[in-house]
Amino acid sequence: MSEGVYENPEPFKDDEPDAMKNTDIDGQIYSNVRAFKPSPRDGIVASEPDSSGKRPFLVAAVCLGLLCVLLLAGIIGLSVYYNRVIKDSEDKRNNLSQSCSLYENNATAERDQLQTRYNNLTKEKGHIQAKLFVMEQHCQEGWRYFDSSLYFLSTEKKTWEESRQDCKRRGADLVIINSREEQTFVFNLHMRAWIGLTDSVTEGTWKWVDGTSLTTGYWSAGQPDNYGQEDCAEIYFRQDDPVKTWNDDKCGTNHNWICENVV
């Protein structure tokens, strides 16, 4: 049975050339290949590689790139805007802080000025009240007021030194005449009285009882003449000119006197 299967009815002859054998095989293979190759007659055309499929990807890539650029530009713009807003906010805060600081400094300075004025007014008020009290007390005792000073006119007569001691007991001293107006006021008191002027320490050097030297005198004509050791000054109202009424007299002579208390 095996011999029947493998039996070749037309075996190749060994004496046939090899070229013929190969030619028949190649021709058969070629015929088979042509059978599977599509032909234009069959309606089947071989397609070449189509590049149009790459275009959507290219457009998508370009759009994506533009979107990234726009997004980056937006981020940069927002960053710049944010920084500007922060800077403006800081500037406003700094300006507000400086304004508040300046206002506080001005308010503090104004408060200090007002406090100083209040303290000064309080002191002045106390001084005025004390002055009014002193004036009231002295006026009840016969004192007279003129240009911030109180003047006491004695009703008895004493020596220059005794007169001065009486003034000191009253919290005052013999009158010191510092101006033409005060001289006129004292003259109008119509008294012949001791005033607080003497040259008993150094002859010819007249000084007031507070130690200051005489600068402007209201002497009568020919005075002072130091007649018989006259070292103390008096005011004599029986004169024609109110600013020429002083006279030097002996300090031991008894006269009225005028005390002055500066308030």
Order of alpha helices (4+ residues) and beta strands (2+ residues): alpha-alpha-alpha-beta-beta-alpha-beta-alpha-beta-beta-beta-beta-beta
